[in-house]
Amino acid sequence: MIARGAQSNVSVFRKEGPLPTLDIVKQYIRKCMETRNLHSNTKYVLMQMFSENPKSPLYRPLCDAKNFRSV
């Protein structure tokens, strides 16, 4: 059950408190691009992060993304 909170916002374990989800998403995408992570894997993780809030304005464009530039 603890992992579900971390899945939607991996900063929940910070001493200073969690960061906004959008900040985490930006950092994650940047790191994925630096490490040449597969787009499909990156998209899957991002979709899991937003799965609890599918009405987010970022969710639909993420579903349609075909490459890193689209994300």
C-alpha positions as YAML, in Angstrom:
chain: A
units: angstrom
residues:
- id: 1
  name: MET
  ca: [0.00, 0.00, 0.00]
- id: 2
  name: ILE
  ca: [2.88, 2.40, 0.69]
- id: 3
  name: ALA
  ca: [4.17, 1.97, -2.85]
- id: 4
  name: ARG
  ca: [0.97, 3.37, -4.34]
- id: 5
  name: GLY
  ca: [1.63, 6.77, -2.82]
- id: 6
  name: ALA
  ca: [5.19, 6.70, -4.08]
- id: 7
  name: GLN
  ca: [4.01, 5.66, -7.52]
- id: 8
  name: SER
  ca: [1.93, 8.79, -7.97]
- id: 9
  name: ASN
  ca: [4.51, 11.13, -6.43]
- id: 10
  name: VAL
  ca: [7.96, 9.71, -5.74]
- id: 11
  name: SER
  ca: [8.90, 12.65, -3.52]
- id: 12
  name: VAL
  ca: [6.63, 11.52, -0.65]
- id: 13
  name: PHE
  ca: [9.68, 10.31, 1.28]
- id: 14
  name: ARG
  ca: [11.47, 13.68, 1.29]
- id: 15
  name: LYS
  ca: [12.17, 15.22, 4.69]
- id: 16
  name: GLU
  ca: [11.00, 18.59, 3.38]
- id: 17
  name: GLY
  ca: [7.71, 17.14, 2.16]
- id: 18
  name: PRO
  ca: [6.47, 16.15, -1.28]
- id: 19
  name: LEU
  ca: [7.06, 18.25, -4.37]
- id: 20
  name: PRO
  ca: [4.28, 19.17, -6.79]
- id: 21
  name: THR
  ca: [3.60, 16.37, -9.28]
- id: 22
  name: LEU
  ca: [4.41, 18.58, -12.26]
- id: 23
  name: ASP
  ca: [7.93, 19.21, -10.90]
- id: 24
  name: ILE
  ca: [8.46, 15.48, -10.47]
- id: 25
  name: VAL
  ca: [7.22, 14.79, -13.99]
- id: 26
  name: LYS
  ca: [9.60, 17.36, -15.50]
- id: 27
  name: GLN
  ca: [12.57, 15.94, -13.58]
- id: 28
  name: TYR
  ca: [11.63, 12.39, -14.52]
- id: 29
  name: ILE
  ca: [11.33, 13.20, -18.24]
- id: 30
  name: ARG
  ca: [14.66, 15.05, -18.16]
- id: 31
  name: LYS
  ca: [16.36, 12.07, -16.49]
- id: 32
  name: CYS
  ca: [14.79, 9.62, -18.95]
- id: 33
  name: MET
  ca: [16.08, 11.65, -21.88]
- id: 34
  name: GLU
  ca: [19.57, 11.84, -20.34]
- id: 35
  name: THR
  ca: [19.69, 8.07, -19.85]
- id: 36
  name: ARG
  ca: [18.00, 7.30, -23.20]
- id: 37
  name: ASN
  ca: [15.17, 5.44, -21.53]
- id: 38
  name: LEU
  ca: [12.66, 3.96, -23.96]
- id: 39
  name: HIS
  ca: [9.76, 6.28, -24.72]
- id: 40
  name: SER
  ca: [7.25, 3.49, -24.15]
- id: 41
  name: ASN
  ca: [8.61, 2.81, -20.66]
- id: 42
  name: THR
  ca: [8.67, 6.50, -19.78]
- id: 43
  name: LYS
  ca: [5.12, 6.95, -21.01]
- id: 44
  name: TYR
  ca: [3.97, 3.92, -19.00]
- id: 45
  name: VAL
  ca: [5.44, 5.29, -15.77]
- id: 46
  name: LEU
  ca: [3.94, 8.73, -16.38]
- id: 47
  name: MET
  ca: [0.55, 7.19, -17.09]
- id: 48
  name: GLN
  ca: [0.78, 5.34, -13.78]
- id: 49
  name: MET
  ca: [1.63, 8.59, -12.02]
- id: 50
  name: PHE
  ca: [-1.52, 10.20, -13.43]
- id: 51
  name: SER
  ca: [-3.76, 7.13, -13.16]
- id: 52
  name: GLU
  ca: [-5.40, 8.41, -9.98]
- id: 53
  name: ASN
  ca: [-6.27, 11.69, -11.69]
- id: 54
  name: PRO
  ca: [-7.30, 10.97, -15.30]
- id: 55
  name: LYS
  ca: [-9.14, 14.30, -15.46]
- id: 56
  name: SER
  ca: [-5.85, 16.17, -15.24]
- id: 57
  name: PRO
  ca: [-5.33, 18.43, -18.29]
- id: 58
  name: LEU
  ca: [-2.01, 16.63, -18.84]
- id: 59
  name: TYR
  ca: [-3.50, 13.12, -18.97]
- id: 60
  name: ARG
  ca: [-5.08, 13.20, -22.45]
- id: 61
  name: PRO
  ca: [-2.04, 14.66, -24.25]
- id: 62
  name: LEU
  ca: [0.11, 12.10, -22.47]
- id: 63
  name: CYS
  ca: [-2.12, 9.30, -23.79]
- id: 64
  name: ASP
  ca: [-1.64, 10.61, -27.32]
- id: 65
  name: ALA
  ca: [2.14, 11.16, -27.06]
- id: 66
  name: LYS
  ca: [4.19, 9.23, -29.60]
- id: 67
  name: ASN
  ca: [7.67, 10.44, -28.65]
- id: 68
  name: PHE
  ca: [9.57, 12.43, -26.02]
- id: 69
  name: ARG
  ca: [8.91, 15.70, -27.81]
- id: 70
  name: SER
  ca: [5.16, 15.06, -27.54]
- id: 71
  name: VAL
  ca: [5.42, 14.35, -23.84]
...
